[in-house]
Amino acid sequence: MPRVKQTGRNMLFVIAVVSVYLALVISPTDSTADSSYVAAVYEHKVILNPGPRTPVSRHEALQHMQKNLDIYEEQAARAAQQGAQILVFPEDGIHGFNFTRSSIVGYLETIPNPQEESWNPCTEPERHNNTEVLQRLSCMARRNNLYLVANMPDLQPCPLKTSPSSTCPPDGRWQFNTNVAFRSDGLLIARYHKQNLFFEQSFDTPPEVEVITFDTPFAGKFGLFICFDILFHDPAVVLVEMGVRQLIFPTAWMNALPLLDSVQFHSAFSLGANVTLLSANIRNDQRIMKGSGIYTPFSATYHHAWKGDPEEGRLLVARVPVLDPLEVKQSAAKEVEAGGVESASSVATDSGRCHQDSCDDHSPDSVHPSHPTFISFMFHDPFTFVLLNETQGDVKVCNGNFCCRLQYRWLLQDHKELYALGAFAGLHTVDGRYALQVCAVVRCAGLDQNSCGQVVEEAESKMDFLLEGNFDTKYVYPSILTSRMFLEQPESLQKAPDGRVTMKHSNMKGGLVTTCLYGRMYHLDNE
């Protein structure tokens, strides 16, 4: 059986860290004293409709969905037995995926708006017709006395309008990819429609961005979003900047190494945004869907299946701290300006994007001539790279006006793997459109520089390093991914007033696959 992975092989890590995201000093006192709750996420091996593009009757759709709901029932009972107070199931876990707009119709239920109507589907099943899935989920929450979040397709009427500017679909109905949340007594308390669709022809983008939260007695407020939403400002960043510290994230995430593996990026978002993220993924090896976790700024409980592991579901349960509502305190901001994390400031104060004596020209050619640069693509983006060929070094690489710097020392001088430091600043346009500034150290797939940026899952080489970049955004997400998809937590992170973000780490436990500072330039997405 594949084992639950724990960051740095330890269940709990506490680090000295300044939030890259909101410039707050994070410490164990950031959570309410002695306040915690038990969260659970379930990585589900979804039972799929073998012919999703062929329309089926409501009866046939229910027969299919009940098979997945049977598994949900078992896992909800298991989670409750382990003391879970809230349980999250993945995106598409009940119905599957790859439907057309017409073939999914049998799976749709009209979900009432909990902000307008108080309804308990378990105790009032007759109030709304064709709500069998809602009823079963509601009773699941009620029977196991836990808050429950699941993902399902929603149908909302949209009267046809003659106006050419109307956003109403031609068939007169909205079809949404939807999260639903239930209170522990079965009451439907939240409904969120996915904003950022990923090639989902069966669903509509809601006409307005929805920012949806719900309250719990054990951890305060939770926010809802889905899968591809995590790469965009709305609603994920909106929730964070509202001060919501617990986020629920059903996903059907297809891993995209070396920068966007599930556990890598989801933990990076948790750390960079200074929030708890409950991430429930699908398990489907054919589509490279795997990797779920319960992430906080201090700890991670996660599972990432490895080659040859049985293709099966996995329940994760962890006790996590309740994070106080976020307040930007003047004292915290001053501490950041004064140097923040001491272990980082001593090596970071003399570095920046460029210096008058070393980098007056911001172009890639301004890098020291002993470190020639080359272009190689990483997840479809042209990164400017420099090889790390020395036993130790201090190297810099620029992509346009954006520069990254790495101070490094290999723990074993005779390592035989090729590594490179890469920088990219620009608009990513493949399978989504979003603006980036990224600093990344990657293990190349082979010993040729053209292999740098390709998918790598294993490594033996370990380094002590300090990675930094001068970012034009405050939204920077840090990660360290080691061999066989283990995470390690940075020793320290620092954000300086000039936009410089510094990540320091040493005594690595696993071989380095990639370490990354992933900056999102949300304001440039539409340019």
C-alpha positions as CSV (number, residue, x, y, z in Angstrom):
1,M,0.0,0.0,0.0
2,P,1.3,3.5,-0.8
3,R,2.1,5.4,2.4
4,V,0.9,8.8,3.4
5,K,3.8,11.2,2.7
6,Q,4.6,13.9,5.3
7,T,6.6,16.9,4.3
8,G,10.3,16.4,5.2
9,R,9.2,12.9,6.4
10,N,7.8,14.6,9.5
11,M,4.2,15.2,10.3
12,L,4.7,18.7,11.6
13,F,7.3,21.3,10.7
14,V,7.4,24.7,12.3
15,I,9.5,27.3,10.4
16,A,10.6,30.8,10.7
17,V,8.9,32.4,7.8
18,V,7.8,35.8,6.6
19,S,4.8,35.5,4.4
20,V,5.7,36.2,0.8
21,Y,2.1,37.0,0.2
22,L,1.0,39.5,2.8
23,A,4.3,40.4,4.5
24,L,3.3,39.1,7.9
25,V,5.5,37.2,10.3
26,I,4.1,33.7,10.7
27,S,4.7,31.9,14.0
28,P,2.9,29.2,16.0
29,T,1.1,32.1,17.8
30,D,-0.6,32.9,14.5
31,S,-3.3,30.4,15.4
32,T,-5.8,30.6,18.3
33,A,-4.2,29.3,21.4
34,D,-5.0,25.5,21.9
35,S,-7.5,25.8,19.0
36,S,-7.5,23.1,16.3
37,Y,-9.8,21.0,14.4
38,V,-9.7,17.7,12.5
39,A,-10.0,17.9,8.7
40,A,-10.2,15.1,6.1
41,V,-9.8,15.0,2.3
42,Y,-10.5,12.0,0.2
43,E,-8.6,11.3,-3.0
44,H,-11.1,9.4,-5.1
45,K,-10.6,6.9,-7.8
46,V,-13.7,8.0,-9.7
47,I,-15.9,5.4,-11.5
48,L,-16.3,6.9,-14.9
49,N,-19.1,6.8,-17.5
50,P,-17.3,4.8,-20.3
51,G,-19.2,6.9,-22.9
52,P,-19.4,10.4,-21.5
53,R,-20.3,12.0,-24.8
54,T,-23.5,10.0,-25.3
55,P,-26.6,11.3,-23.5
56,V,-28.1,9.1,-20.9
57,S,-31.4,9.1,-19.0
58,R,-31.8,10.5,-15.5
59,H,-32.2,7.0,-14.3
60,E,-29.0,5.8,-16.0
61,A,-27.1,8.9,-14.7
62,L,-28.3,8.2,-11.1
63,Q,-27.2,4.6,-11.4
64,H,-23.8,5.7,-12.3
65,M,-23.5,8.4,-9.7
66,Q,-24.7,6.1,-6.9
67,K,-21.7,3.9,-7.4
68,N,-19.4,6.8,-6.6
69,L,-21.7,7.9,-3.7
70,D,-21.5,4.4,-2.2
71,I,-17.7,5.0,-1.9
72,Y,-18.3,8.4,-0.5
73,E,-20.6,6.9,2.2
74,E,-17.8,4.5,3.3
75,Q,-15.2,7.2,3.4
76,A,-17.4,9.6,5.3
77,A,-18.0,6.9,8.0
78,R,-14.2,6.3,8.2
79,A,-13.5,10.0,8.5
80,A,-16.0,10.3,11.2
81,Q,-14.5,7.4,13.1
82,Q,-11.2,9.2,13.1
83,G,-12.8,12.4,14.5
84,A,-13.1,14.4,11.3
85,Q,-15.2,17.6,11.7
86,I,-15.0,18.5,8.0
87,L,-14.6,16.3,4.9
88,V,-13.8,17.3,1.4
89,F,-14.4,15.3,-1.8
90,P,-12.8,16.1,-5.2
91,E,-13.9,17.8,-8.3
92,D,-15.8,15.6,-10.7
93,G,-15.8,12.8,-8.1
94,I,-19.5,11.9,-8.4
95,H,-20.2,12.2,-12.1
96,G,-16.8,12.1,-13.9
97,F,-15.7,14.2,-16.8
98,N,-15.4,14.6,-20.6
99,F,-19.1,15.3,-21.1
100,T,-20.6,17.5,-23.8
101,R,-23.2,20.2,-23.0
102,S,-26.0,17.8,-23.9
103,S,-24.6,14.5,-22.7
104,I,-24.3,15.8,-19.1
105,V,-28.0,16.8,-18.8
106,G,-29.1,13.6,-17.1
107,Y,-26.6,14.3,-14.3
108,L,-27.7,17.8,-13.5
109,E,-29.6,18.9,-10.4
110,T,-30.9,22.4,-9.7
111,I,-29.2,23.4,-6.5
112,P,-31.1,26.1,-4.5
113,N,-29.1,29.2,-3.4
114,P,-28.5,28.7,0.4
115,Q,-28.3,32.5,0.7
116,E,-31.9,32.8,-0.4
117,E,-33.4,29.6,1.0
118,S,-32.8,27.4,4.1
119,W,-33.1,23.8,3.0
120,N,-32.1,20.5,4.5
121,P,-32.3,17.9,1.7
122,C,-32.1,15.0,4.1
123,T,-35.0,16.0,6.3
124,E,-37.1,17.8,3.6
125,P,-36.5,15.6,0.5
126,E,-39.9,16.5,-1.1
127,R,-39.3,20.2,-1.3
128,H,-37.4,20.0,-4.6
129,N,-37.7,17.4,-7.4
130,N,-34.8,15.5,-9.0
131,T,-32.3,16.2,-6.1
132,E,-31.3,12.7,-5.2
133,V,-27.6,13.5,-5.1
134,L,-28.1,16.5,-2.8
135,Q,-30.3,14.4,-0.6
136,R,-27.7,11.7,-0.3
137,L,-24.9,14.1,0.4
138,S,-27.0,15.9,3.0
139,C,-27.8,12.6,4.8
140,M,-24.2,11.6,4.6
141,A,-23.2,14.8,6.5
142,R,-26.1,14.4,9.0
143,R,-25.4,10.6,9.6
144,N,-21.8,11.2,10.3
145,N,-22.1,14.5,12.1
146,L,-19.6,16.3,10.0
147,Y,-19.4,19.3,7.6
148,L,-19.1,17.9,4.1
149,V,-18.1,19.5,0.8
150,A,-18.6,17.8,-2.6
151,N,-18.6,18.8,-6.2
152,M,-21.5,18.2,-8.6
153,P,-23.1,19.7,-11.8
154,D,-25.8,22.3,-11.3
155,L,-28.5,23.4,-13.6
156,Q,-30.0,26.9,-13.3
157,P,-32.7,28.4,-15.5
158,C,-31.7,31.3,-17.7
159,P,-34.6,32.8,-19.6
160,L,-33.9,33.4,-23.2
161,K,-33.3,37.1,-24.0
162,T,-33.3,38.8,-27.4
163,S,-30.6,41.2,-26.5
164,P,-27.4,40.4,-28.5
165,S,-25.3,41.3,-25.4
166,S,-27.1,38.8,-23.2
167,T,-24.9,36.2,-21.6
168,C,-27.7,33.7,-21.4
169,P,-26.8,30.5,-23.2
170,P,-28.8,29.8,-26.4
171,D,-30.5,26.8,-24.8
172,G,-31.9,28.9,-22.0
173,R,-30.1,27.2,-19.1
174,W,-26.9,27.6,-17.1
175,Q,-24.8,24.6,-16.4
176,F,-22.2,25.0,-13.7
177,N,-19.3,23.1,-12.2
178,T,-20.4,23.4,-8.5
179,N,-19.2,22.9,-5.0
180,V,-21.9,22.3,-2.3
181,A,-21.3,22.4,1.4
182,F,-23.4,20.9,4.1
183,R,-23.6,21.5,7.8
184,S,-23.2,18.6,10.2
185,D,-27.0,18.3,10.5
186,G,-27.4,18.1,6.7
187,L,-28.4,21.7,6.0
188,L,-27.2,23.0,2.7
189,I,-25.1,26.1,3.6
190,A,-23.0,27.0,0.5
191,R,-23.0,26.8,-3.2
192,Y,-20.1,27.9,-5.4
193,H,-20.0,28.0,-9.2
194,K,-16.5,27.5,-10.7
195,Q,-15.2,30.7,-12.3
196,N,-12.1,29.5,-14.3
197,L,-13.0,26.5,-16.5
198,F,-10.4,24.2,-17.9
199,F,-11.7,23.1,-21.4
200,E,-15.0,22.1,-19.8
201,Q,-17.5,22.3,-22.7
202,S,-20.3,20.9,-20.6
203,F,-20.2,24.0,-18.2
204,D,-20.7,27.7,-18.3
205,T,-18.7,30.4,-16.7
206,P,-21.0,32.2,-14.2
207,P,-22.0,35.7,-15.3
208,E,-20.4,37.2,-12.1
209,V,-17.6,36.0,-10.0
210,E,-18.9,34.3,-6.9
211,V,-17.0,34.7,-3.6
212,I,-18.5,32.1,-1.3
213,T,-17.8,31.3,2.3
214,F,-19.5,29.5,5.2
215,D,-19.0,29.5,8.9
216,T,-18.2,26.6,11.3
217,P,-18.2,26.5,15.1
218,F,-14.8,24.8,15.2
219,A,-12.7,26.9,12.8
220,G,-14.6,30.0,11.8
221,K,-14.9,30.8,8.1
222,F,-14.1,28.6,5.1
223,G,-13.8,29.7,1.5
224,L,-14.6,27.7,-1.6
225,F,-13.0,27.4,-5.0
226,I,-12.2,24.7,-7.6
227,C,-9.1,23.4,-9.4
228,F,-8.0,25.9,-12.1
229,D,-9.3,28.7,-9.9
230,I,-6.1,28.4,-7.9
231,L,-4.0,30.0,-10.7
232,F,-6.2,33.1,-10.9
233,H,-7.0,36.2,-8.8
234,D,-10.8,35.6,-8.7
235,P,-12.0,34.2,-6.4
236,A,-9.0,32.6,-4.7
237,V,-7.0,35.8,-4.0
238,V,-10.2,37.7,-3.2
239,L,-10.9,35.2,-0.5
240,V,-7.4,35.5,1.0
241,E,-7.5,39.3,0.9
242,M,-10.8,39.2,2.7
243,G,-9.0,37.5,5.5
244,V,-10.3,34.0,5.0
245,R,-7.6,31.6,6.3
246,Q,-9.2,28.2,5.6
247,L,-9.8,27.3,2.0
248,I,-11.5,24.2,0.5
249,F,-10.2,23.0,-2.8
250,P,-11.9,20.1,-4.7
251,T,-9.8,19.5,-7.8
252,A,-9.2,17.1,-10.8
253,W,-5.6,18.2,-11.1
254,M,-3.5,16.8,-14.0
255,N,0.1,17.0,-12.8
256,A,2.5,19.1,-14.9
257,L,6.1,18.9,-13.8
258,P,8.5,20.5,-13.1
259,L,6.5,23.5,-11.8
260,L,2.9,22.4,-11.4
261,D,2.7,19.1,-9.7
262,S,-0.3,18.9,-7.4
263,V,1.3,18.6,-4.0
264,Q,4.1,21.0,-5.1
265,F,1.8,23.9,-6.2
266,H,-1.0,23.4,-3.7
267,S,1.4,23.4,-0.8
268,A,3.1,26.5,-2.3
269,F,-0.2,28.3,-2.4
270,S,-0.8,27.5,1.2
271,L,2.6,28.8,2.2
272,G,2.6,31.8,-0.1
273,A,-0.9,32.9,0.9
274,N,-0.5,32.0,4.6
275,V,-3.6,29.9,4.6
276,T,-4.8,26.3,5.3
277,L,-5.7,24.5,2.0
278,L,-7.8,21.3,2.0
279,S,-7.0,19.8,-1.3
280,A,-8.9,16.7,-2.5
281,N,-7.9,15.4,-5.9
282,I,-9.1,12.6,-8.3
283,R,-7.0,9.5,-8.7
284,N,-6.8,8.6,-12.4
285,D,-3.4,7.4,-13.6
286,Q,-4.3,7.7,-17.3
287,R,-4.8,11.4,-16.9
288,I,-1.9,11.8,-14.4
289,M,-4.4,12.9,-11.7
290,K,-3.0,12.2,-8.2
291,G,-1.8,14.1,-5.1
292,S,-4.0,15.4,-2.3
293,G,-3.2,17.1,0.9
294,I,-4.1,19.1,4.0
295,Y,-1.7,22.0,4.0
296,T,-1.1,24.8,6.5
297,P,1.8,27.3,6.7
298,F,3.3,25.0,9.4
299,S,2.5,21.5,8.4
300,A,1.4,19.2,5.6
301,T,-0.2,15.8,5.5
302,Y,-0.4,14.6,1.9
303,H,-0.4,11.6,-0.4
304,H,1.1,11.4,-3.8
305,A,1.0,7.9,-5.5
306,W,4.1,6.6,-7.1
307,K,4.6,4.5,-10.2
308,G,3.3,1.0,-9.5
309,D,1.1,1.9,-6.6
310,P,-2.4,0.5,-6.7
311,E,-4.8,2.9,-8.4
312,E,-7.1,3.4,-5.5
313,G,-8.6,6.1,-3.2
314,R,-6.9,7.5,-0.2
315,L,-8.4,9.2,2.9
316,L,-6.2,11.7,4.7
317,V,-7.1,13.0,8.2
318,A,-5.1,15.5,10.2
319,R,-5.5,17.8,13.1
320,V,-4.7,21.4,12.1
321,P,-4.5,24.7,13.8
322,V,-7.3,27.3,13.6
323,L,-5.7,30.3,11.9
324,D,-6.8,33.7,13.2
325,P,-8.5,36.0,10.8
326,L,-5.8,37.9,9.0
327,E,-5.0,41.4,10.1
328,V,-2.1,43.3,8.7
329,K,-0.4,44.6,11.8
330,Q,2.0,47.6,11.6
331,S,4.5,45.9,13.8
332,A,4.7,42.9,11.5
333,A,5.3,45.1,8.5
334,K,8.0,46.9,10.3
335,E,9.7,43.7,11.2
336,V,9.8,42.7,7.6
337,E,11.3,46.0,6.6
338,A,13.9,45.6,9.3
339,G,15.2,42.3,7.8
340,G,12.5,39.8,8.7
341,V,13.9,36.3,9.1
342,E,17.4,36.7,10.5
343,S,18.7,33.5,8.9
344,A,17.9,34.9,5.5
345,S,18.7,38.6,5.9
346,S,22.4,38.0,6.6
347,V,22.9,36.6,3.1
348,A,20.2,38.6,1.3
349,T,21.0,42.2,2.1
350,D,23.6,42.6,-0.6
351,S,21.6,41.1,-3.4
352,G,18.8,42.4,-5.6
353,R,17.6,42.3,-9.2
354,C,20.8,44.0,-10.4
355,H,23.6,46.1,-9.0
356,Q,25.3,49.0,-10.5
357,D,28.7,47.3,-10.4
358,S,27.5,43.9,-11.8
359,C,24.2,44.2,-13.7
360,D,23.6,47.6,-15.2
361,D,22.3,45.9,-18.3
362,H,19.2,43.9,-17.4
363,S,19.5,41.6,-20.4
364,P,20.4,37.9,-20.1
365,D,23.8,38.7,-21.6
366,S,24.6,40.7,-18.5
367,V,25.2,37.5,-16.6
368,H,28.9,36.9,-15.8
369,P,30.5,35.5,-19.0
370,S,31.6,32.3,-17.1
371,H,28.0,31.4,-16.9
372,P,26.6,31.4,-20.5
373,T,22.9,31.3,-20.9
374,F,20.6,29.2,-23.1
375,I,16.9,29.0,-23.8
376,S,14.9,25.9,-23.1
377,F,11.2,25.5,-22.7
378,M,9.5,24.6,-19.4
379,F,5.8,23.9,-19.5
380,H,5.7,25.7,-22.9
381,D,7.4,28.8,-21.7
382,P,10.9,29.9,-23.0
383,F,13.0,30.0,-19.8
384,T,16.5,31.5,-19.9
385,F,18.8,29.1,-18.1
386,V,22.3,28.9,-16.8
387,L,23.9,25.6,-15.9
388,L,25.1,24.8,-12.3
389,N,28.4,23.1,-13.1
390,E,30.5,24.0,-10.1
391,T,30.8,22.5,-6.7
392,Q,29.4,25.7,-5.3
393,G,28.6,29.0,-6.9
394,D,26.8,32.3,-7.0
395,V,25.0,32.6,-10.3
396,K,22.4,35.0,-11.8
397,V,20.2,34.7,-14.8
398,C,17.8,37.2,-16.4
399,N,14.8,36.9,-18.7
400,G,14.2,40.4,-20.0
401,N,14.2,42.7,-17.0
402,F,13.5,40.0,-14.5
403,C,16.5,38.3,-12.8
404,C,17.0,35.4,-10.5
405,R,20.0,34.6,-8.3
406,L,21.2,31.4,-6.7
407,Q,23.9,30.8,-4.1
408,Y,24.4,27.0,-3.9
409,R,26.7,24.3,-2.5
410,W,26.3,20.7,-3.5
411,L,26.4,18.3,-0.5
412,L,28.2,15.6,-2.6
413,Q,30.8,17.0,-4.9
414,D,30.7,14.0,-7.3
415,H,27.0,14.2,-8.2
416,K,26.4,13.2,-11.8
417,E,23.1,14.9,-12.5
418,L,22.8,18.1,-14.5
419,Y,21.0,21.1,-13.0
420,A,20.1,24.6,-14.2
421,L,18.8,27.9,-12.8
422,G,16.0,29.3,-14.9
423,A,14.1,32.6,-15.2
424,F,10.9,33.5,-17.0
425,A,8.8,36.6,-17.1
426,G,5.9,36.8,-19.5
427,L,2.5,35.6,-20.5
428,H,1.8,31.9,-20.4
429,T,-0.6,31.1,-23.2
430,V,-0.9,27.3,-23.5
431,D,-3.9,25.6,-21.7
432,G,-4.6,28.9,-20.0
433,R,-3.5,32.5,-20.1
434,Y,-1.7,34.0,-17.1
435,A,1.3,36.2,-16.5
436,L,4.3,34.9,-14.6
437,Q,7.6,35.8,-13.0
438,V,9.3,32.5,-12.1
439,C,12.7,31.6,-10.6
440,A,13.4,27.9,-10.7
441,V,16.2,25.4,-10.1
442,V,15.5,22.2,-12.0
443,R,17.2,18.8,-12.5
444,C,17.6,18.3,-16.2
445,A,16.2,15.1,-17.7
446,G,19.6,14.2,-19.1
447,L,23.1,15.5,-19.4
448,D,22.4,17.8,-22.3
449,Q,21.2,21.3,-21.7
450,N,18.3,20.9,-24.1
451,S,16.8,18.5,-21.6
452,C,16.5,21.2,-18.9
453,G,12.9,21.9,-18.2
454,Q,11.6,18.4,-19.1
455,V,9.7,16.2,-16.8
456,V,11.8,14.7,-14.0
457,E,10.5,12.7,-11.0
458,E,13.6,11.3,-9.3
459,A,16.9,12.8,-8.3
460,E,19.9,12.0,-6.0
461,S,21.7,15.3,-5.8
462,K,21.2,17.6,-2.8
463,M,22.2,21.2,-2.3
464,D,22.2,23.9,0.3
465,F,20.9,27.0,-1.4
466,L,19.6,30.5,-1.4
467,L,17.3,31.3,-4.2
468,E,16.0,34.8,-4.8
469,G,14.3,37.1,-7.3
470,N,13.2,40.7,-7.4
471,F,9.5,40.4,-8.2
472,D,7.0,43.0,-9.5
473,T,4.2,41.2,-7.6
474,K,3.5,40.4,-4.0
475,Y,1.9,37.1,-5.0
476,V,4.8,34.6,-4.9
477,Y,4.4,30.9,-4.1
478,P,7.5,29.0,-2.9
479,S,8.1,25.2,-3.2
480,I,10.8,22.6,-2.9
481,L,10.0,19.2,-4.5
482,T,12.3,16.3,-4.0
483,S,12.7,12.8,-5.4
484,R,9.5,10.7,-5.8
485,M,7.3,13.7,-5.1
486,F,8.2,14.5,-1.5
487,L,8.0,18.1,-0.3
488,E,10.5,19.9,1.9
489,Q,9.8,23.1,3.7
490,P,12.2,26.1,3.3
491,E,14.3,26.9,6.3
492,S,13.4,30.5,5.8
493,L,11.6,32.9,3.5
494,Q,11.9,36.7,3.3
495,K,10.2,39.5,1.4
496,A,12.1,42.8,1.3
497,P,10.5,46.2,0.7
498,D,11.9,46.3,-2.9
499,G,10.1,43.2,-3.9
500,R,13.0,40.8,-3.4
501,V,11.9,37.4,-2.3
502,T,14.5,35.1,-0.8
503,M,14.2,31.3,0.0
504,K,16.9,29.5,1.9
505,H,17.2,25.8,2.6
506,S,19.9,23.3,3.7
507,N,20.3,19.7,4.8
508,M,18.0,18.4,2.2
509,K,16.5,14.9,2.9
510,G,15.8,14.0,-0.7
511,G,17.3,14.6,-4.1
512,L,16.3,17.9,-5.6
513,V,13.7,17.7,-8.4
514,T,12.9,21.4,-8.5
515,T,12.7,24.4,-6.2
516,C,10.7,27.4,-7.3
517,L,9.5,30.9,-6.6
518,Y,6.4,31.1,-8.7
519,G,5.2,34.7,-9.1
520,R,1.8,35.5,-10.5
521,M,1.3,38.9,-12.2
522,Y,-2.5,38.8,-12.1
523,H,-2.8,42.4,-13.2
524,L,-1.2,41.5,-16.6
525,D,-3.3,38.5,-17.5
526,N,-5.5,40.3,-20.0
527,E,-2.8,42.4,-21.6
